[in-house]
C-alpha cells in the first residue's frame, strides 16, 4: 500500500500498468484504484471493466463510487459546481486538473485578448472557492484535508469556425436523454461526457 501511494504521486501510468498493480493487490483494490486513477493521463468509465475484475457487481460498483468524480470529469468542458474531498486521491486529481485548466485557460484568454471577468482580476476560472465552508483562494498547493467546493467558469468559448449542431440532431439528443430509462444523475453524466461536441447557437432575435 505504501508503494502504491508513493508512486501514484510521481509517475504517470498507462491503463495496462494500472491493471497489473490492481490485479496484484485485490485485497485492497478500492484503495489502490483511488490512488492510481489520478495517475492516468486519461480516465474513461469503460476502463473500469478492463482494469478491475470482481466476482460481484457490488465490488465493481464500490470502486466506481470511489473514483466517480474523476471518471466522469470532462476536461473539455469543466464548467460546473464541484465538491471535492481532499482525503480522496481521485477528488484531489480533479482539483489538480481544475487548477491546471484554469491556468491554461487564463493564458489562452489573455493571448486572445478576451476580457477578464474573474472576481480576483487574475483571469482565474475558479469562483466561490471554499474549504469546509470558509472562503479560500485556490493555488497549486492544495489543502491536504477538508472539503473543497468551487465553481468553474470556462473563459474560452468554441471557435468561430465550429459547426453548430443542427436542430434535428439536437432534438434527437434531447429526446434520447429525456426518454432514457436511467436515473437523472446517469443521464446528466452521459450528456456532460459529450457536451464539448455539442455547439449550439441562440435563436435569432425577432
Rosetta silent file (secondary structure, phi, psi, omega in degrees, C-alpha in Angstrom):
SEQUENCE: XXXXXXXXXXXXXXXXXXXXXXXXXXXXXXXXXXXXXXXXXXXXXXXXXXXXXXXXXXXXXXXXXXXXXXXXXXXXXXXXXXXXXXXXXXXXXXXXXXXXXXXXXXXXXXXXXXXXXXXXXXXXXXXXXXXXXXXXXXXXXXXXXXXXXXXXXXXXXXXXXXXXXXXXXXXXXXXXXXXXXXXXXXXXXXXXXXXXXXXXXXXXXX
SCORE:     score description
SCORE:     0.000 S_00000001
   1 L     0.000  -41.133  177.794    0.000    0.000    0.000 S_00000001
   2 H   -62.322  -38.153  179.132    2.849    2.424    0.801 S_00000001
   3 H   -63.389  -46.357 -179.202    4.402    1.633   -2.585 S_00000001
   4 H   -61.170  -45.947 -179.787    1.160    2.375   -4.468 S_00000001
   5 H   -63.275  -36.733 -178.215    0.638    5.672   -2.633 S_00000001
   6 H   -69.497  -48.732 -175.697    4.246    6.714   -3.261 S_00000001
   7 H   -73.070  -23.415 -177.126    4.395    6.002   -6.996 S_00000001
   8 H   -65.936  -22.952 -178.927    0.919    7.454   -7.646 S_00000001
   9 L   -94.800   -6.503 -173.707    2.213   10.978   -6.953 S_00000001
  10 L  -120.606  -19.127 -170.719    5.372   10.699   -9.045 S_00000001
  11 L  -127.420  139.078  171.491    4.620    8.548  -12.110 S_00000001
  12 L   -92.235  131.429 -174.958    2.108    8.707  -14.956 S_00000001
  13 E  -109.777  156.482  168.061    0.744    5.249  -15.789 S_00000001
  14 L   -93.527  155.801 -179.161   -0.794    3.536  -18.792 S_00000001
  15 H   -53.230  -40.687  179.892   -4.040    1.566  -18.257 S_00000001
  16 H   -62.397  -36.305  178.867   -2.233   -1.749  -18.677 S_00000001
  17 H   -69.427  -38.438  176.934    0.267   -0.864  -15.949 S_00000001
  18 H   -64.876  -39.019  179.680   -2.524    0.093  -13.551 S_00000001
  19 H   -60.109  -42.746  179.563   -4.259   -3.213  -14.287 S_00000001
  20 H   -60.990  -43.916 -179.102   -1.129   -5.168  -13.290 S_00000001
  21 H   -67.084  -40.514 -179.864   -0.900   -3.309   -9.985 S_00000001
  22 H   -68.479  -39.534  178.918   -4.612   -3.724   -9.228 S_00000001
  23 H   -64.094  -30.633 -179.648   -4.583   -7.440  -10.059 S_00000001
  24 H   -81.275  -13.910 -175.840   -1.687   -7.898   -7.654 S_00000001
  25 L  -125.859   48.393 -176.995   -3.493   -6.013   -4.859 S_00000001
  26 H   -60.792  -28.448 -175.742   -7.026   -7.435   -4.965 S_00000001
  27 H   -68.642  -21.251  173.457   -7.308   -7.314   -1.167 S_00000001
  28 H  -141.032   49.342 -177.945   -7.377   -3.527   -1.236 S_00000001
  29 H   -63.285  -31.864  179.582   -8.154   -2.754   -4.878 S_00000001
  30 H   -61.975  -46.149  178.631  -10.536    0.049   -3.903 S_00000001
  31 H   -65.293  -43.249 -179.204   -7.746    1.965   -2.156 S_00000001
  32 H   -64.457  -41.449  179.374   -5.283    1.193   -4.944 S_00000001
  33 H   -62.704  -42.971  179.375   -7.737    2.301   -7.657 S_00000001
  34 H   -62.048  -35.919 -178.570   -8.394    5.584   -5.851 S_00000001
  35 H   -77.568  -35.122 -171.771   -4.647    6.223   -5.598 S_00000001
  36 H   -91.845  -28.232 -177.859   -3.706    5.178   -9.131 S_00000001
  37 H   -56.651  -40.201  178.324   -6.558    6.525  -11.270 S_00000001
  38 L   -64.199  -15.162 -179.341   -5.362   10.163  -10.993 S_00000001
  39 L   -85.294   -5.131  174.848   -2.022    8.968  -12.433 S_00000001
  40 E   -80.490  137.232  179.376   -3.665    8.029  -15.737 S_00000001
  41 L   -63.671  -34.527  179.080   -3.296   10.662  -18.438 S_00000001
  42 L  -139.979  130.316 -178.659   -6.901    9.974  -19.487 S_00000001
  43 L  -112.684  127.154  179.218   -9.577    8.268  -17.423 S_00000001
  44 L  -124.579  144.043 -175.715  -12.581    6.633  -19.080 S_00000001
  45 L   -60.416  -40.494 -176.792  -15.524    4.981  -17.383 S_00000001
  46 L   -68.114  -15.101  176.615  -15.340    1.839  -19.549 S_00000001
  47 H   -66.019  -20.352  179.815  -11.760    1.274  -18.376 S_00000001
  48 H   -56.219  -45.970 -177.039  -13.226    0.091  -15.069 S_00000001
  49 H   -66.310  -29.302  179.207  -14.268   -3.228  -16.565 S_00000001
  50 H   -83.153  -30.200 -174.490  -10.811   -3.739  -18.055 S_00000001
  51 H   -89.595  -34.852 -174.929   -8.842   -2.636  -15.004 S_00000001
  52 L  -127.698  119.956  178.867  -10.799   -4.183  -12.145 S_00000001
  53 L  -115.266  117.568  179.100  -12.485   -7.591  -12.289 S_00000001
  54 L  -117.541  149.283  176.306  -14.662   -8.591   -9.341 S_00000001
  55 L   -70.940  -14.599 -179.953  -16.783  -11.720   -8.910 S_00000001
  56 L  -125.321  151.234  176.598  -19.661   -9.488   -7.796 S_00000001
  57 H   -64.325  -35.807 -178.138  -21.241   -6.372   -9.253 S_00000001
  58 H   -59.215  -37.633  179.880  -21.092   -4.784   -5.792 S_00000001
  59 H   -63.664  -45.688  178.252  -17.290   -4.941   -5.798 S_00000001
  60 H   -64.976  -39.979  179.310  -17.012   -3.100   -9.102 S_00000001
  61 H   -64.358  -33.784  178.525  -19.639   -0.579   -8.004 S_00000001
  62 H   -63.282  -45.551  177.323  -17.657    0.108   -4.826 S_00000001
  63 H   -64.728  -42.429 -178.971  -14.576    1.019   -6.853 S_00000001
  64 H   -59.775  -39.337 -179.323  -16.701    3.021   -9.306 S_00000001
  65 H   -66.257  -39.848 -177.757  -18.177    5.077   -6.470 S_00000001
  66 H   -64.627  -38.426 -174.024  -14.757    5.898   -5.021 S_00000001
  67 L  -104.693   12.650 -170.581  -13.353    7.153   -8.333 S_00000001
  68 H   -59.804  -42.797 -175.690  -16.596    8.502   -9.827 S_00000001
  69 H   -62.848  -37.845  179.390  -15.769   12.227   -9.781 S_00000001
  70 H   -74.095  -41.924 -178.555  -12.549   11.711  -11.707 S_00000001
  71 H   -61.905  -38.607 -176.976  -14.020    9.187  -14.146 S_00000001
  72 L   -93.221    5.469  178.114  -16.931   11.490  -15.009 S_00000001
  73 L   -76.160  130.034  179.435  -14.827   14.666  -15.148 S_00000001
  74 L  -110.538  101.230 -178.732  -14.764   16.181  -18.642 S_00000001
  75 L   -66.483  -17.364  178.491  -11.664   18.381  -19.090 S_00000001
  76 L   -80.417  -15.321  174.255  -13.022   19.558  -22.438 S_00000001
  77 L  -150.406   76.680 -175.193  -15.993   21.138  -20.668 S_00000001
  78 L   -82.985   -3.049 -177.609  -15.186   21.532  -16.958 S_00000001
  79 L   -55.708  129.041  179.680  -17.754   24.273  -16.291 S_00000001
  80 E   159.160 -175.657  179.427  -19.826   23.335  -13.252 S_00000001
  81 E  -104.396  136.772 -176.229  -20.021   23.097   -9.456 S_00000001
  82 E  -128.318  140.636  169.369  -17.625   20.809   -7.558 S_00000001
  83 E  -126.120  114.651 -170.511  -17.461   19.353   -4.050 S_00000001
  84 E  -126.139  127.902  178.234  -14.137   17.562   -3.548 S_00000001
  85 E   -89.302  114.208 -175.308  -12.859   15.604   -0.544 S_00000001
  86 L   -68.525  -12.601  175.476   -9.126   16.247   -0.278 S_00000001
  87 L   -79.630  -18.487 -179.566   -8.615   12.921    1.536 S_00000001
  88 L   -91.442  121.080 -175.343   -9.798   11.110   -1.597 S_00000001
  89 H   -60.745  -36.175 -179.362   -6.970   10.798   -4.150 S_00000001
  90 H   -73.271  -33.800  173.847   -9.329   10.895   -7.121 S_00000001
  91 H   -65.013  -39.999  175.906  -11.070   14.019   -5.803 S_00000001
  92 H   -62.867  -35.548  177.731   -7.612   15.598   -5.421 S_00000001
  93 H   -61.848  -39.289  176.652   -6.953   14.559   -9.007 S_00000001
  94 H   -65.330  -44.538  179.484   -9.992   16.558  -10.130 S_00000001
  95 H   -60.676  -43.143  177.743   -8.846   19.567   -8.069 S_00000001
  96 H   -59.342  -42.503 -179.159   -5.361   19.363   -9.611 S_00000001
  97 H   -67.471  -36.790  178.350   -6.882   19.303  -13.088 S_00000001
  98 H   -64.258  -42.960  178.870   -9.126   22.292  -12.334 S_00000001
  99 H   -63.032  -44.412 -179.674   -6.146   24.370  -11.175 S_00000001
 100 H   -65.505  -44.283  178.849   -4.135   23.382  -14.254 S_00000001
 101 H   -62.457  -39.555  179.686   -7.036   24.033  -16.636 S_00000001
 102 H   -62.188  -43.452  178.962   -7.682   27.425  -15.057 S_00000001
 103 H   -64.477  -40.892 -179.984   -4.048   28.471  -15.577 S_00000001
 104 H   -66.390  -44.599  179.848   -4.101   27.221  -19.172 S_00000001
 105 H   -65.813  -36.213  179.302   -7.395   28.973  -19.970 S_00000001
 106 H   -62.380  -44.101  179.463   -6.161   32.199  -18.352 S_00000001
 107 H   -66.292  -40.022 -179.553   -3.069   32.244  -20.576 S_00000001
 108 H   -68.393  -40.767  179.153   -5.130   31.405  -23.660 S_00000001
 109 H   -65.290  -38.295  178.234   -7.751   34.061  -22.883 S_00000001
 110 H   -64.453  -41.683  179.001   -5.041   36.673  -22.373 S_00000001
 111 H   -64.503  -31.596  179.329   -3.455   35.804  -25.720 S_00000001
 112 L   -86.863   -2.174 -178.148   -6.860   36.173  -27.387 S_00000001
 113 L    61.375   37.018  175.219   -7.463   39.456  -25.585 S_00000001
 114 L   -79.045  132.802 -178.008  -10.664   38.136  -24.009 S_00000001
 115 L   -56.205  141.955  178.966  -11.876   40.479  -21.224 S_00000001
 116 L   -81.853  115.964 -179.820  -11.015   39.355  -17.701 S_00000001
 117 L  -109.268    9.162 -178.887  -14.243   38.600  -15.831 S_00000001
 118 L   -72.015  145.126 -179.987  -12.664   36.929  -12.800 S_00000001
 119 L   -68.585  -19.986 -177.810  -13.549   38.470   -9.393 S_00000001
 120 L   -98.056   -4.806  178.431   -9.870   38.486   -8.384 S_00000001
 121 L    74.647   16.766 -179.513   -8.531   40.141  -11.536 S_00000001
 122 L  -117.534   15.773  178.565   -6.135   37.269  -12.318 S_00000001
 123 L    65.806   15.006  178.950   -8.228   35.596  -15.065 S_00000001
 124 L   -64.894  140.835  176.599   -8.889   32.580  -12.849 S_00000001
 125 L   -87.857   -4.353 -177.509  -11.778   30.382  -13.953 S_00000001
 126 E   -89.564  136.023 -178.421  -12.420   29.319  -10.349 S_00000001
 127 E  -132.470  154.293  171.481  -15.195   31.024   -8.400 S_00000001
 128 E    50.868   44.932 -177.369  -16.688   30.799   -4.907 S_00000001
 129 E   -80.976  128.762  179.385  -13.895   28.565   -3.606 S_00000001
 130 E  -135.170  154.444  173.057  -14.306   27.380   -0.016 S_00000001
 131 E  -122.510  113.773 -175.929  -12.612   24.906    2.319 S_00000001
 132 L    52.214   39.291  175.976  -15.025   23.384    4.827 S_00000001
 133 L    87.653   -5.891 -179.914  -17.343   26.328    4.192 S_00000001
 134 E  -104.618  136.077 -175.790  -14.679   29.043    4.634 S_00000001
 135 E   -63.456  135.431  176.350  -13.612   31.170    1.685 S_00000001
 136 L  -139.914  169.008  172.751  -10.143   30.428    0.280 S_00000001
 137 L  -108.672  124.548  179.413   -8.115   31.169   -2.839 S_00000001
 138 L   -67.470  134.078  172.796   -7.190   28.143   -4.928 S_00000001
 139 L  -133.328  177.936  177.526   -3.466   27.744   -5.591 S_00000001
 140 L   -65.374  -24.069  178.232   -1.264   24.964   -6.945 S_00000001
 141 L   -90.358   93.530 -176.651   -0.677   23.965   -3.302 S_00000001
 142 L   -77.566  151.397  177.098   -3.955   22.271   -2.470 S_00000001
 143 L   -64.265  149.849 -178.789   -5.023   21.636    1.144 S_00000001
 144 L   -77.034  -33.893 -175.874   -4.300   18.165    2.494 S_00000001
 145 L  -130.964  167.336  174.635   -7.654   17.725    4.246 S_00000001
 146 L   101.912  170.867  178.963  -11.188   19.079    4.133 S_00000001
 147 E  -102.096  116.942  177.496  -13.981   19.536    1.612 S_00000001
 148 E   -96.022  128.778  176.293  -13.174   21.971   -1.187 S_00000001
 149 E  -121.272  141.640  179.322  -16.136   23.476   -3.030 S_00000001
 150 E  -163.351  161.629  169.174  -15.882   25.696   -6.101 S_00000001
 151 E  -107.256  142.672  173.256  -17.457   26.757   -9.369 S_00000001
 152 E  -115.350  125.035 -179.448  -15.529   26.520  -12.613 S_00000001
 153 L  -121.831  107.666 -176.822  -16.474   29.002  -15.337 S_00000001
 154 L   -62.260  136.204 -179.467  -14.684   28.438  -18.641 S_00000001
 155 L   -90.939  -26.844 -175.986  -13.196   31.592  -20.135 S_00000001
 156 L   -98.505  129.173 -179.914  -12.659   30.261  -23.644 S_00000001
 157 L   -99.586  169.172  179.088  -15.663   29.685  -25.881 S_00000001
 158 L   -56.578  149.829  177.866  -15.919   27.499  -29.020 S_00000001
 159 L   -62.889  152.609  179.942  -14.021   28.689  -32.073 S_00000001
 160 L   -64.336  -23.336 -179.804  -15.925   30.759  -34.596 S_00000001
 161 L   -81.525   -8.154 -178.533  -15.268   28.028  -37.163 S_00000001
 162 L   -63.302  138.275 -177.955  -17.064   25.414  -35.027 S_00000001
 163 L   -90.269  120.263  179.314  -20.134   23.991  -36.748 S_00000001
 164 L   -64.839  152.290  176.162  -23.296   24.249  -34.601 S_00000001
 165 L   -68.828  136.257  178.402  -25.420   21.172  -34.032 S_00000001
 166 L   -68.363  157.445 -178.375  -28.412   21.057  -36.350 S_00000001
 167 H   -60.637  -40.062  179.901  -31.909   21.397  -34.919 S_00000001
 168 H   -65.473  -43.547 -179.798  -32.833   17.824  -35.867 S_00000001
 169 H   -65.433  -41.946  178.676  -29.688   16.396  -34.289 S_00000001
 170 H   -64.002  -37.814  178.446  -30.187   18.446  -31.130 S_00000001
 171 H   -64.934  -37.998  178.954  -33.799   17.257  -30.944 S_00000001
 172 H   -67.111  -41.068  178.443  -32.656   13.618  -31.206 S_00000001
 173 H   -63.816  -45.212  179.922  -30.097   14.098  -28.424 S_00000001
 174 H   -61.305  -43.133 -179.061  -32.693   15.796  -26.214 S_00000001
 175 H   -65.341  -40.459 -179.824  -35.225   13.047  -26.857 S_00000001
 176 H   -64.399  -40.381 -179.775  -32.683   10.305  -26.100 S_00000001
 177 H   -68.506  -43.319 -177.188  -31.719   11.933  -22.791 S_00000001
 178 H   -67.999  -39.324 -173.352  -35.321   12.551  -21.710 S_00000001
 179 H   -89.128   -9.174 -178.643  -36.597    9.103  -22.660 S_00000001
 180 L   -61.578  133.613  179.821  -33.660    7.057  -21.355 S_00000001
 181 L   -84.268   65.097 -177.082  -34.734    4.646  -18.607 S_00000001
 182 L  -137.280  157.438  174.763  -31.895    5.746  -16.349 S_00000001
 183 L   -60.098  153.967 -178.340  -31.520    7.780  -13.149 S_00000001
 184 H   -56.587  -41.624 -177.878  -31.251   11.521  -13.685 S_00000001
 185 H   -63.375  -35.196  178.583  -27.623   11.560  -12.496 S_00000001
 186 H   -68.368  -40.213  178.574  -26.693    8.926  -15.111 S_00000001
 187 H   -66.984  -38.788  178.912  -28.346   10.932  -17.888 S_00000001
 188 H   -64.586  -40.801  179.505  -26.599   14.107  -16.723 S_00000001
 189 H   -66.273  -40.029  178.522  -23.227   12.341  -16.738 S_00000001
 190 H   -63.353  -42.566 -179.796  -23.801   10.950  -20.218 S_00000001
 191 H   -67.255  -40.169  179.173  -24.723   14.377  -21.554 S_00000001
 192 H   -64.563  -34.822 -177.747  -21.726   16.010  -19.871 S_00000001
 193 H   -62.136  -29.162 -178.967  -19.387   13.423  -21.384 S_00000001
 194 H  -112.590    6.763 -173.461  -20.268   14.602  -24.916 S_00000001
 195 H   -61.203  -30.889 -178.967  -21.163   18.215  -24.107 S_00000001
 196 H   -69.787  -13.172  178.431  -17.952   19.601  -25.629 S_00000001
 197 H   -95.616   -4.131 -177.694  -19.094   18.247  -29.007 S_00000001
 198 L  -104.391   92.100  177.558  -22.475   19.988  -28.859 S_00000001
 199 L   -92.512  119.962 -178.299  -22.021   23.540  -30.138 S_00000001
 200 L  -121.145  155.130  178.601  -25.330   25.404  -30.081 S_00000001
 201 L  -121.796  145.079  179.058  -26.310   28.925  -31.111 S_00000001
 202 L   -70.187  151.522  177.636  -29.089   31.050  -29.585 S_00000001
 203 L   -64.081  148.856 -179.895  -32.158   31.683  -31.731 S_00000001
 204 L   -66.591  143.468  179.762  -32.135   34.895  -33.725 S_00000001
 205 L   -66.351  140.000  179.794  -33.926   37.833  -32.142 S_00000001
 206 L   -66.709    0.000    0.000  -37.359   38.502  -33.676 S_00000001
